[in-house]
Amino acid sequence: MSYSEQALQKIEDGDIKEANRLYAWALRKDDDDTLNSFAEELYGLGFDNKAKRIYEKLLEKYPDEDSLQVNLADIEIGQGHTDEALQHLATVKPDSDAYLQSLLVAADLYQTEELYEVSEQKLLEAERIAPDEQVVLFALGEFYNMMQNYKKAADYYLTLIKRGILTLSSVDLVARLATAYAGMGKFETSMAYFEQIKTVNKTPDILFQQGFVYLQLKDYTNAIDLLTQLRETNPDYVSLYSILATAQEKNGDIEAAYKTAQEGIGFDEFNEDLFSQAAELANQLQKYDDVESYLKKALKINPEQMRTVVQLSNLYISQQRYQDNYDLLQPYIEENDLDPQIYWNIAVSDEKLEHFPEAKEAYQNAFPFFTNNADFLHAAVYFFRQIGNTDWAIKSLKAYLNLVPDDSEFSLMLEDYETNGF
């Protein structure tokens, strides 16, 4: 048994100290082919620096061996050494046997640098060179899947599946295809592929994705069953809790949905979406203290999340806590692109607190967004009449009567304005 093989065995046994000793002997005593294979194994096990040292040693002996340059580039990418990786790849010319692999590694490099167009160009060049190479087709499928171009991703996955290749690099291609169809909104087709996967082969990711598709198909019972199964086997799979709670809510079991959201928070105390969802469910259960608590925690995580600000503001308005609402919204009123509901809620608080100039501005800011909302316009009419702003009172009246033409009180109010020459 070579020193390399002995070292790998010690790594498997967890005896790293002895593995290091055997690694040193392998560098001195093992033949080059054995060392090359040893480096591949080490890289796969995450011992990048040890693999790198072997490749560098071999490259000194075989400076024209381009595959070593590509392997070193791959390691440099993983270590965040972009310039070094590019230097290795630049030595590989188009007529080299390693050029195809260099294109795939270069594509990975440009993806890490978020140069997606360049990455795509490298992959398409690889496809032109080797149109039937399954690793290339898989890489293109994965690239387009990452870019959310699900139609192209599905085409590549389907090509591989039709060739009888159902798994590649430990990836279930049928599941990938199902997920791609879900991304296109073709949920029935997606489910048809998910159902082809044997239960024993369903990883936590596949169970989650299939549960999500059941939810989109409004098959809440199956969604709940599948996601509950996932929760039992992988309770720390945090993403499942929001989807499961949604399925339970849609199925009419608000109490179960609320408990699920709370359980999810127990696994991820920094998930603002779960806090927000728990607050919505608590509101349906009329647990208003819990609503406020969860929303405040969500805002502590992300103070700029306008959806959460609106939720808490709406709670304060419903409880007539106008000063609390005013204090909540003050930090946001100077921002651009505010949620229109915030303008309305500011207007209500300012009006109730008798901040009439501020309330006037807030009503006017909110007006363009609520010309089809009778409740807003009804409140605006009374406010502008109260402060004596006839122009805006009439403007609000007319908009309201367009929506509620049979409101006799407001019709008479408008007639009165017109009779008096307004």
GUDRENMI-53791 format. One record per atom (N, C-alpha, C): residue in three letters; z, y, x. Coordinates in steps of 0.05 Angstrom, whole numbers, plus 5000, padded with zeros to 4 digits. Example, Ala and Ser with C-alpha at 12.3 -4.5 7.8 and 13.67 -1.06 7.14 Angstrom:
BEGIN
ALA515648865264
ALA515649105246
ALA515649345264
SER514249555257
SER514349795273
SER515750015258
// end
This chain:
BEGIN
MET500049765017
MET500050005000
MET500050255018
SER498250445012
SER498050685028
SER500550865024
TYR500851045042
TYR503051245039
TYR502651405014
SER500151465007
SER499551624983
SER500551474958
GLU499951214957
GLU500751054934
GLU503751034932
GLN505051004956
GLN507950984956
GLN509251254946
ALA508051474955
ALA509051734947
ALA508851774917
LEU506551694906
LEU506151714877
LEU508151544861
GLN508751314872
GLN510751144859
GLN513551274860
LYS514151394882
LYS516751534884
LYS516951774865
ILE514651914861
ILE514652134842
ILE515152024814
GLU513851804808
GLU514251674782
GLU517151594778
ASP518451494800
ASP521251414798
ASP523151644798
GLY522151894804
GLY523852124804
GLY525252174831
ASP524352024851
ASP525552054878
ASP523852254894
ILE524152504889
ILE522352714901
ILE522852734931
LYS525352704939
LYS525852724968
LYS524352514984
GLU524352264975
GLU522952054988
GLU519952094985
ALA519052204962
ALA516252254958
ALA515252464978
ASN516852664983
ASN516052865003
ASN515852745031
ARG517652565038
ARG517452435064
ARG514852275066
LEU514252125045
LEU511751955045
LEU509252135044
TYR509452365031
TYR507252555030
TYR506552635059
ALA508552705074
ALA508052785102
ALA506752565118
TRP507652325114
TRP506352095128
TRP503452055119
ALA503052095093
ALA500252065082
ALA498352255096
LEU499252505100
LEU497552705113
LEU496752615141
ARG498452465154
ARG497952385182
ARG496452115183
LYS496951935164
LYS496051665168
LYS493851565149
ASP493851675124
ASP491951575104
ASP489051665110
ASP487151505102
ASP484351575106
ASP483551805086
ASP481251915091
ASP480452165077
ASP479952105047
ASP478651885040
ASP478251815012
ASP480851784997
THR482751655010
THR485351614998
THR486751884994
LEU486552055013
LEU487752325011
LEU486452484988
ASN483852464986
ASN482452604965
ASN483352514937
SER483652254934
SER484652144909
SER487552224904
PHE489052234926
PHE491952314925
PHE492152594915
ALA490452774925
ALA490453054917
ALA489853084888
GLU487852924878
GLU487252934849
GLU489652854832
GLU490952644841
GLU493352554826
GLU495552764827
LEU496052874850
LEU498053084853
LEU497553324835
TYR495053404835
TYR494253644818
TYR494753584789
GLY494053334781
GLY494453264753
GLY497353254745
LEU499053194765
LEU501953184760
LEU503353454763
GLY501853664771
GLY502953934773
GLY503854004801
PHE503353844821
PHE504053904848
PHE501754054862
ASP501254304852
ASP498954454861
ASP498854504891
ASN501054594902
ASN501154664930
ASN500654424948
LYS501754194940
LYS501353954956
LYS498353874955
ALA497153884931
ALA494353824929
ALA492654024945
LYS493454274943
LYS491954484958
LYS492054434988
ARG494354354998
ARG494554305027
ARG492654075036
ILE492453865019
ILE490653645026
ILE487753735026
TYR487053875004
TYR484253975003
TYR483554155027
GLU485354325034
GLU484854505057
GLU484554335083
LYS486154135086
LYS485953955109
LYS483253825110
LEU482353725086
LEU479753585085
LEU477453775090
LEU477854025079
LEU475654225082
LEU475254295112
GLU477354305127
GLU477054355156
GLU475354145169
LYS475553905159
LYS474053675171
LYS471253665159
TYR470953735133
TYR468453725119
TYR467753995107
PRO467054195124
PRO466554465114
PRO464254495095
ASP462454305093
ASP460154315075
ASP460654165049
GLU463054055046
GLU463653905022
GLU464454094999
ASP462454164982
ASP462854364962
ASP464954284941
SER465154024936
SER467153944915
SER469954024923
LEU470454044949
LEU473154134958
LEU473554424952
GLN471354584955
GLN471454874948
GLN472054904919
VAL470754744902
VAL471154764873
VAL474054684866
ASN475054474878
ASN477754394872
ASN479854604881
LEU479354724904
LEU481154934913
LEU480955174894
ALA478555244885
ALA478255464866
ALA479855414840
ASP479755164831
ASP481155094807
ASP484155134810
ILE485155054833
ILE488055094839
ILE488755394841
GLU487055544854
GLU487555834857
GLU487655974830
ILE485955884812
ILE485956004785
ILE488555954771
GLY489555704773
GLY492055634761
GLY494455794773
GLN494155874798
GLN496256034811
GLN495856334808
GLY493756414794
GLY493256694789
GLY491956834812
HIS490756684831
HIS489456804854
HIS486456834849
THR485657024834
THR482957054825
THR481057104849
ASP481757274867
ASP479957344889
ASP479457094907
GLU481556944912
GLU481256704928
GLU479456504914
ALA479856474888
ALA478156284873
ALA475256364874
LEU474756624871
LEU471956714873
LEU470756664900
GLN472256694921
GLN471256644948
GLN470456354951
HIS472056174940
HIS471355884942
HIS468755834926
LEU468655944902
LEU466355884885
LEU463756004896
ALA463956234910
ALA461656364921
ALA460256194942
THR461656004954
THR460455844975
THR458755614963
VAL458955574937
VAL457455354924
VAL454855454914
LYS452655354925
LYS449955444918
LYS448755274895
PRO446755384881
PRO445555244859
PRO444354974866
ASP443654924890
ASP442454664897
ASP444654464905
SER447154534903
SER449354354910
SER449954164887
ASP450753924895
ASP451553724875
ASP454053814860
ALA455553994872
ALA458054094859
ALA457654344842
TYR455054434840
TYR454554694827
TYR455354674797
LEU454754454784
LEU455354434756
LEU458354464752
GLN459954324767
GLN462854344765
GLN463854624772
SER462454754791
SER463255024798
SER462855224775
LEU460755174759
LEU460255334735
LEU462455304715
LEU463455064711
LEU465555024692
LEU468155154701
VAL468755124727
VAL471155254738
VAL470855564736
ALA468455664742
ALA468055954740
ALA468456054712
ALA467555894692
ALA467855964664
ALA470855984658
ASP472455794668
ASP475355814664
ASP476456074676
LEU475556124700
LEU476456364714
LEU475956624698
TYR473556644688
TYR472856894673
TYR474256904646
GLN474956674635
GLN476556684611
GLN479356784616
THR480556704639
THR483156814646
THR483157114650
GLU480757214659
GLU480457504663
GLU479457644638
GLU479257494616
GLU478257594590
GLU475457714592
LEU473857604610
LEU471057674613
LEU469457454598
TYR469557464572
TYR468657244556
TYR465557214556
GLU464157434558
GLU461257414559
GLU460357284584
VAL461557344606
VAL460857224632
VAL461556924631
SER463856864619
SER464656584617
SER462656424600
GLU461756544578
GLU459756414562
GLU457156364577
GLN456356564593
GLN453856544608
GLN454056304628
LYS456356274640
LYS456756054659
LYS456555784645
LEU457755764621
LEU457655514606
LEU454855454596
LEU453355654587
LEU450655614578
LEU448855534601
GLU449355644625
GLU447755564648
GLU448355274654
ALA450855194652
ALA451554914656
ALA450154734636
GLU449854824611
GLU448454664591
GLU445554644597
ARG444354854608
ARG441454844615
ARG441054634638
ILE442954624656
ILE442654434679
ILE443154154669
ALA445154114652
ALA445953844643
ALA446353844613
PRO444153854597
PRO444453874568
PRO445853644555
ASP445953414568
ASP447153184556
ASP449953114567
GLU450853284586
GLU453453224598
GLU455753284579
GLN457353084572
GLN459353104551
GLN461553314559
VAL462153334584
VAL464253524593
VAL463353804587
VAL460753854591
VAL459554124587
VAL459654184557
LEU458753994540
LEU458654034511
LEU461554084501
PHE463353934511
PHE466153964503
PHE467254244511
ALA466554324535
ALA467454594545
ALA466354814527
LEU463854784518
LEU462654984501
LEU464054974473
GLY464554744463
GLY466054724438
GLY468754854439
GLU470154804461
GLU472854924464
GLU472655234468
PHE470555324482
PHE470255614485
PHE469755744458
TYR467855644443
TYR467255764417
TYR469555744397
ASN471055524400
ASN473455494383
ASN475455714389
MET475955764415
MET477755974424
MET476856244415
MET474156284415
MET473056544406
MET472856564376
GLN473756364362
GLN473656354333
GLN470756364322
ASN468856274338
ASN466156234329
ASN465955934321
TYR467155884297
TYR467555604289
TYR464955454283
LYS462955604275
LYS460355464269
LYS459255344295
LYS459155494316
LYS458155384341
LYS459955174352
ALA462555214350
ALA464455014359
ALA464054744345
ALA463754764319
ALA463254514303
ALA460754374311
ASP458654524317
ASP456154404326
ASP456454234351
TYR457954344370
TYR458354194395
TYR460153954391
TYR462353984375
TYR464053764370
TYR462553534355
LEU460953624336
LEU459453424320
LEU457453274337
THR456253414356
THR454353284374
THR455753054389
LEU458053114399
LEU459552914414
LEU460452674397
ILE461352744373
ILE462252534354
ILE459952344347
LYS457652464342
LYS455252294335
LYS454552104358
ARG455352174382
ARG454851994405
ARG457051794408
GLY458851794390
GLY461051594391
GLY463351684408
ILE463451934416
ILE465652034433
ILE467652174414
LEU469852034409
LEU471852134390
LEU474152274404
THR474552214429
THR476752334445
THR475752404472
LEU476452644482
LEU475652734508
LEU477852904520
SER478652844544
SER480852984557
SER483352994540
SER483952764527
SER486252734510
SER486152904484
VAL483753004478
VAL483353164454
VAL481953004433
ASP483053004409
ASP481752864386
ASP479553044375
LEU477052964379
LEU474853134372
LEU474453144341
VAL475252934327
VAL475052944298
VAL477053154287
ALA479353164299
ALA481353374291
ALA480253654298
ARG479053674321
ARG477853934329
ARG475754014309
LEU474053824301
LEU471953884282
LEU473153964255
ALA475153824246
ALA476553884221
ALA477654174222
THR478854244244
THR480054504247
THR477854724247
ALA475554664260
ALA473354854260
ALA472354904232
TYR472054694216
TYR471154734188
TYR473254894173
ALA475754844178
ALA477855004165
ALA477555304172
GLY476955344198
GLY476555624207
GLY474155754193
MET472255604185
MET469955704170
MET470555734140
GLY472855644132
GLY473555654103
GLY472455424088
LYS471455224101
LYS470354984088
LYS472554774087
PHE474554814070
PHE476954654070
PHE476554374060
GLU474754334040
GLU474154064031
GLU472953894053
THR471054004067
THR469853864090
THR471853814112
SER473554014117
SER475653984137
SER477453744130
MET478353734105
MET480153524096
MET478853254099
ALA476253234093
ALA474852984095
ALA475052874123
TYR474853044143
TYR475052954171
TYR477952894178
PHE479853054169
PHE482652994175
PHE483452714164
GLU482352644141
GLU483052394128
GLU481852154143
GLN479952204161
GLN478851994177
GLN480651914201
ILE482552084207
ILE484252034231
ILE486451844223
LYS486851634238
LYS488951444233
LYS491651574236
THR493451494219
THR496151614219
THR497451594246
VAL497051374260
VAL498351334286
VAL497251524307
ASN494851634302
ASN493651824321
ASN494152114314
LYS495652164293
LYS496152444284
LYS498452564300
THR497652744318
THR499652884334
THR501053094316
PRO503153214326
PRO504453434310
PRO502453664304
ASP500753724322
ASP498753934317
ASP496853864294
ILE495953604294
ILE494153514273
ILE495553514246
LEU498053424246
LEU499553424220
LEU499853704210
PHE500453894228
PHE500754174219
PHE498154284208
GLN495954234223
GLN493454344214
GLN492554224187
GLN493053964184
GLN492353834159
GLN494053944136
GLY496653984142
GLY498354104122
GLY497454374113
PHE496554534133
PHE495454804127
PHE493054784109
VAL491254594114
VAL488854564098
VAL489654474069
TYR491554294067
TYR492454224040
TYR493454474025
LEU494854644039
LEU495754894026
LEU493455064017
GLN491355094033
GLN489055244026
GLN487655124002
LEU487754863999
LEU486554723976
LEU488354723952
LYS490654853954
LYS492654873933
LYS493754593925
ASP493554403944
ASP494754143940
ASP497554163952
TYR499354283937
TYR501954353948
TYR503654103952
THR503353903935
THR504953653938
THR504453523965
ASN501853483971
ASN501153353997
ASN501853534020
ALA501553794017
ALA502353974039
ALA505253954045
ILE506953944024
ILE509853914027
ILE510553654040
ASP509253434030
ASP509853164041
ASP509253154071
LEU506853254078
LEU506053234106
LEU507753404124
LEU508253654116
LEU509853834132
LEU512753754134
THR513753624112
THR516453524113
THR516653294133
GLN514653124133
GLN514452904153
GLN514553024181
LEU512953234186
LEU512953364212
LEU515653484219
ARG516953594199
ARG519653714204
ARG521653494212
GLU521453264200
GLU523253044206
GLU522952934234
THR520352924243
THR519852814270
THR519853024292
ASN519153264285
ASN519053484305
ASN520353734293
PRO522953744290
PRO524253974277
PRO523954234292
ASP523254214318
ASP522954454334
ASP520054564334
TYR518354444317
TYR515654544314
TYR515754784295
VAL516255014307
VAL517055254291
VAL514955344271
SER512455314278
SER510255414261
SER510255284233
LEU511455044231
LEU511254904205
LEU512855044183
TYR515055184191
TYR516955274171
TYR515755484152
SER514255664162
SER513055864145
SER511055744126
ILE509355554136
ILE507355424119
ILE508755244098
LEU510755094106
LEU512254924087
LEU513555094066
ALA514855314074
ALA516155484055
ALA514155604035
THR511855674045
THR509755784027
THR508855574007
ALA508455324016
ALA507655103998
ALA509855053977
GLN512355063985
GLN514555013966
GLN514755243946
GLU514255493956
GLU514255723937
GLU512055693917
LYS509655633927
LYS507355593909
LYS507855373889
ASN509355173897
ASN509954943879
ASN512255003860
GLY513355243862
GLY515455333843
GLY518255283852
ASP518655173876
ASP521455113885
ASP522255333904
ILE523155563893
ILE523855793909
ILE526355733926
GLU528255593915
GLU530655533930
GLU530055373955
ALA528355163952
ALA527655003975
ALA526155163995
ALA524355333986
ALA522855504004
ALA524655684020
TYR526655794006
TYR528555974020
TYR530155824041
LYS531055584035
LYS532455424054
LYS530755354078
THR528155294073
THR526355234095
THR525955474113
ALA525655704102
ALA525355954118
ALA527855994135
GLN530155954123
GLN532655994137
GLN532855784160
GLU532055544155
GLU532155334175
GLU530255404199
GLY527955514192
GLY526055604213
GLY527255824230
ILE528656004218
ILE529956224233
ILE531956114253
GLY533255894245
GLY535155764263
GLY533955664288
PHE531355604287
PHE529855504311
PHE528555734326
ASP528055954312
ASP526756184325
ASP527856444314
GLU529856554328
GLU531256794319
GLU529657044325
PHE527257024336
PHE525757264342
PHE523057254328
ASN522857094306
ASN520457074291
ASN520557264267
GLU519357504270
GLU519557704250
GLU518357624224
ASP516257454225
ASP514857364201
ASP516657184184
LEU518257014197
LEU520156844183
LEU522357014169
PHE523357214183
PHE525357394171
PHE524157534147
SER521657624149
SER520457764127
SER519957574103
GLN519157334110
GLN518757134088
GLN521357064075
ALA523457024091
ALA526056964080
ALA527057184062
ALA526457434069
ALA527257664053
ALA525757664026
GLU523157604026
GLU521657594002
GLU522757373983
LEU523457143994
LEU524456923978
LEU527256993968
ALA528957113985
ALA531557193976
ALA531357393953
ASN529357573954
ASN528957763933
ASN528357623906
GLN526757413907
GLN526157263883
GLN528657133872
LEU530457063889
LEU532956933881
LEU535157133875
GLN534457393877
GLN536257623871
GLN538657623890
LYS538157533915
LYS540257543935
LYS539757783952
TYR540358013941
TYR539458273953
TYR540858333979
ASP543358243982
ASP544658294008
ASP543258144030
ASP542257894024
ASP540757744043
ASP538057874049
VAL536857984028
VAL534258124032
VAL534558344052
GLU536658514048
GLU537058744067
GLU537658644095
SER539358434097
SER540058334123
SER537658224139
TYR535958074125
TYR533657954139
TYR531558174146
LEU531158364129
LEU529258574135
LEU530258744159
LYS532758804160
LYS533858954182
LYS533458804209
LYS533858544207
LYS533558374231
LYS530658374240
ALA528858364220
ALA525958364226
ALA525158624239
LEU526258844229
LEU525559104241
LEU526859144268
LYS529059014273
LYS530259024300
LYS528358894320
ILE527058684311
ILE525158544329
ILE522658704333
ASN521658824311
ASN519158984313
ASN519359224295
PRO520359444305
PRO520659684288
PRO518059804278
GLU515759724289
GLU513259834281
GLU511859674260
GLN513059464250
GLN511859294230
GLN512059434202
MET509859554194
MET509959714169
MET510459554144
ARG509559304144
ARG510059134121
ARG513059104116
THR514559064138
THR517459034135
THR518759304127
VAL517759524138
VAL518859784131
VAL518459824101
VAL516159764091
VAL515559794062
VAL517459614045
GLN517859364054
GLN519659184039
GLN522459304037
LEU523559394059
LEU526259504059
LEU526359764043
SER524259924046
SER524160174031
SER524060124001
ASN522459923993
ASN522359853964
ASN525059763954
LEU526459613971
LEU529159523963
LEU530959753958
TYR530959953976
TYR532660183973
TYR531960343948
ILE529360373943
ILE528460513919
ILE529460373894
SER529160113894
SER529959953870
SER532959973865
GLN534460013886
GLN537360043884
GLN538360333883
GLN536360513881
GLN536960803879
GLN538560903903
ARG538060783926
ARG539360873951
ARG537461063965
TYR537261293954
TYR535261483963
TYR535861593991
GLN538361633997
GLN538961734024
GLN538361524045
ASP539061274039
ASP538461054058
ASP535461034062
ASN533961064040
ASN531061054043
ASN529961284059
TYR531061524054
TYR530261764069
TYR530761714099
ASP533161614106
ASP533861564134
ASP532061354147
LEU531361154131
LEU529660944141
LEU526861054148
LEU525761214131
LEU522961294134
LEU522461544152
GLN524561694158
GLN524261934174
GLN522861884200
PRO523461664215
PRO522061624241
PRO519061574238
TYR518161514214
TYR515361434211
TYR513561654199
ILE514761864188
ILE513062044172
ILE511062204188
GLU511462224214
GLU509462374230
GLU507262194240
GLU507361934235
GLU505361754245
GLU502761764228
ASN500561704241
ASN498061684227
ASN497761404215
ASP495961384195
ASP495361124183
ASP497860984172
LEU499561134158
LEU501861014145
LEU500960854121
ASP502560644115
ASP502060504090
ASP502460704067
PRO500560714048
PRO500760904026
PRO503360884011
GLN504460644009
GLN506960603994
GLN509160764007
ILE509060804033
ILE511160964046
ILE511061254037
TYR508561364034
TYR508361634023
TYR509661653996
TRP509161463979
TRP510261463952
TRP513361443953
ASN514361263969
ASN517261233971
ASN518561473983
ILE517261604003
ILE518361854013
ILE518462063991
ALA516362073975
ALA516262273953
ALA518562223934
VAL519161983927
VAL521261913908
VAL523962003920
SER524461923945
SER527062003957
SER527362303959
ASP525262433969
ASP525462723972
ASP525962863945
GLU524562753924
GLU524962873898
GLU527862833888
LYS528962593891
LYS531662543882
LYS533762693898
LEU533062743923
LEU534962883941
LEU534463183940
GLU532563263922
GLU531863553918
GLU530763683943
HIS529363523958
HIS527763633981
HIS524963693970
PHE524763893953
PHE522263923937
PHE519763993954
PRO519964153974
PRO517464203991
PRO516463944004
GLU518363784014
GLU517563534027
GLU516563334006
ALA517763333983
ALA516863153962
ALA514063223953
LYS513563483951
LYS510863583943
LYS508763483963
GLU509363513989
GLU507463424009
GLU506963124008
ALA509162974003
ALA508962684002
ALA507362593978
TYR507862713955
TYR506262643931
TYR503262703936
GLN502762923948
GLN499963003953
GLN498662813974
ASN500162723993
ASN499162524013
ASN498562253999
ALA500362183981
ALA500061923968
ALA497861923946
PHE497262153935
PHE495562173911
PHE492862023915
PRO491362073937
PRO488761943939
PRO488861633939
PHE491161523946
PHE491361233947
PHE492161103920
PHE493061273901
PHE494261163877
PHE492961283851
THR490461363853
THR489061473830
THR488561263809
ASN488961003815
ASN488760793796
ASN491460663789
ASN493560803796
ASN496260703791
ASN497660883770
ALA497860793746
ALA498960953724
ALA501861023730
ASP503460843741
ASP506260903746
ASP506561133766
PHE504961133787
PHE505061353806
PHE504261613793
LEU502061613779
LEU501061863766
LEU503061963746
HIS504361793731
HIS506361873711
HIS508562023725
ALA509561913747
ALA511662053762
ALA510762313774
ALA508262313784
ALA507162553796
ALA506962783776
VAL506062723752
VAL505862923731
VAL508563063727
TYR510662903723
TYR513263023717
TYR514263183741
PHE513763083765
PHE514663223789
PHE513363493791
PHE510663503789
PHE509263753792
PHE509863953770
ARG510363843746
ARG511264023724
ARG514064143730
GLN515763973742
GLN518464063748
GLN518464293768
ILE516664273788
ILE516664493808
ILE514764713801
GLY513464693778
GLY511764903769
GLY509064913783
ASN508064693793
ASN505464693806
ASN503464593786
THR502364793771
THR500564723749
THR498064583757
ASP496764673779
ASP494264553787
ASP494564253792
TRP496664173807
TRP497063893813
TRP498163743789
ALA499563873771
ALA500463743746
ALA498063663729
ILE496163853727
ILE493663803711
ILE492063583725
LYS491763603751
LYS490263403766
LYS491363123762
SER494063103763
SER495362843758
SER495062753730
LEU495262943711
LEU494962883683
LEU492262763677
LYS490162883686
LYS487462793681
LYS487062513693
ALA488062473717
ALA487762203729
ALA489261993713
TYR491662073704
TYR493261883688
TYR491861813662
LEU490762023648
LEU489561973622
LEU486961813624
ASN485661823648
ASN483361653652
ASN484161353651
LEU486661303658
LEU487661023658
LEU488960953632
VAL490361153620
VAL491961103596
VAL491161313575
PRO488761303564
PRO487761513547
PRO489261533520
ASP490661323512
ASP492061333486
ASP494961423488
ASP495761533511
ASP498461643514
ASP498561913500
SER499761913476
SER499662163460
SER501262383473
GLU503562323485
GLU505162523497
GLU503662673519
PHE502362523537
PHE500962653559
PHE498362783549
SER497162683528
SER494762813517
SER495463083506
LEU497763103492
LEU498663353481
LEU499363543504
MET500463433525
MET501263593548
MET498763723561
LEU496563573563
LEU494163683575
LEU492863883556
GLU492963833530
GLU491964023510
GLU493464283512
ASP496064263516
ASP497764503518
ASP496964673542
TYR496464543565
TYR495464683588
TYR492864823583
GLU491064683570
GLU488364793565
GLU488465023545
THR490264993525
THR490665213505
THR491665473518
ASN493165433539
ASN494265663553
ASN492465763576
GLY490065663576
GLY488065763595
GLY488065643622
PHE489265413625
PHE489265283652
PHE487065083653
// end
